[in-house]
Structures are given as C-alpha cells and as structure tokens.
C-alpha cells in the first residue's frame, strides 16, 4: 500500500486501519476524501465581507438601537444598511406590528358580519390601540 500524503497517513493511523484489510483501508480512504472535499468546499465558498470601524460613541448608539430592536448588533447593522439601499425594508418588532394588524383585521371582519357584540369589538380595538401606543413609545 502506497500513501503519498502524510495527512492521509495520519488519518488512517488514527482510524486504526493501517494493519487492517484492504477493504477497511479503502473505506477509510473514502471517508477521508469525503471529509477533505467537504472542508475544501467550506473554505472556498464565496464570502462577501464588509468591515466598518466606528467611534466608541457611534458603537454605543448602534448597540443601544440594536438592543431596542431586540437584534444583535450585526443583524441590526445589516438590516439598516440593506434598508438604506432600498433592496429591503427594516421593520423592528415586526411580530408586534403583525399582532396589531391581526387584531384590527379581526375587528373589521367581525364588524362586517355584525354578529359580534359591540363591547367585544371595542375591546379588540382598545387592545390594538394599546399595543400600537406601546410600540410607538419603544421607537422614540
């Protein structure tokens, strides 16, 4: 058996197949090659990276805004930059806005059917209003 690669030899030695049957060695070589290709693909995949420097005050402001948006600093910066390019919109606390929209939609549908008591409708609208006010207070 001829092995030209020291790394492959070390792999076979760690696997304990050097003194094994030729089938075991061939199977271990296949596993090594599969792992090698996987690692190579990971290292060679296209990566787009952007490094930006901030002053301490700017960094603190970004950290504060990211915390308010309940995002990591990196995710907040990425979303904000993409929103500035116009390719995507950045909506912090999107789940809260979707809940408010759902309440308003439920109320509108129930109003159209007019089978729901008015007290229940006003309760849903008040709840949506309260949630929206809390959301807007977070933004400022």
N, C-alpha and C positions, 0 to 999 in steps of 0.2 A: 504494500500500500504506500503510495507516494502522496505526501501532503506538502504543498508548496507554501501554504500560508501559516505563519506562526499563530495567528489569532484563531484560525480553524483548528489547529493542533491543540491549542489551549482549551478551546470549547469541547473538543472530543475527549480530552483528558478529564475535564471537569464532569462531563457526562458519564465518564467511566466506561466508554465503549472501545477504547483503543485495543484492548485484548479480546474484544467480542467477535461475534460472527460478522462476515462481510455485509449481511443484510442489516444488522444493527448499526454498523458504521455508515452504511448508505442512508439509512433512515435518519440518523443523527446529522449527517451532512445536509440532507434536505431541510431539516428543521433549522439548521444554522443558516442556510441560504435564504430561507423564507424570512427569518428574523432579520438578516442582513439587508434584504430588499426593503422590508418594512421600515427599518431605521433610515436607510438611504432616502426613501421617498419622503419621510418626515423632515429630514434635513434639507432636502432640495425643493420642498413645496414653496410656491411663491408667497412671499410675505411682504406686505406693504406696511411700513412703519413710519411714524411721524413723531419726532421728539421735539418737545417745546419746553422752553425754560420760562419760569415765572419768578417774580419777586416774592418775598415772603408774604406781603400784604395781598398780592393777587392770588397766591396759593391758598391763603386763609379764606378769601372771599369765595373762591371756587369750591373749597371744601365745605364751607357753610351752605352754599347753594345746593351742592350735591347731597348733603345731609338732609336739607329741607325737602328735596325731591325724592329722598329715600333711594338714592342710587350711589354706586361707587363713583369716585372722582373720575376715573377713566370713562365709565359709561356716560356720566354727565357731560364730560368734555366732548366725547364722540357725538352724542346726540345733539349737543348745541352747535357743533361745527357743521354737522350734516343739515341741521335746520337752517343755518345761515347760507348754505349753498343752494337751498331750495329743493334739494332732492328728497328730503323727508321733513316731516313736522315733528317737533319735540313738544309733547304734552305731558308735563309732570302730573303724577297722581291720576293717570288715565282711568284706573279702575274706579276711583271715586266719581269721576265725571260720568262713567258708564252707568253706575248705580243711580245717579241723579236722573239721567236720561231715561233709565228704565222706569223709575217712579213716575216721571212726567208722562211717559207713554202709557203706562197702566192707567193713570188717571184720565188721559184723553180717550182711551178705548172705553173705559167704564162710563165716561160721560156720554159717549155716543150711544151706548147701549141703554143708558139711563135705568139700569136695573139695580145699581148700587146706591145705597142711601147717601145723601149729600154730606152727612157727617164723616163718612168713610173717605169720600173724595177730598174733603177739606183736610182731613188728617194726612193723606198721601201728599197733598200739595205743600202742607206745612213742613212735613218731613223732608221733602225735596228742597224746599227753601232753606231750611236749617242746614242741610248738608252743603248746599251751594254757598251759603254765607261762610261756613267753616272753611270751605275750600278756598274761597277768595281771601279770607283772612290769612291763610297759610302763604298765599302768593305775595303778600305785601310785607 
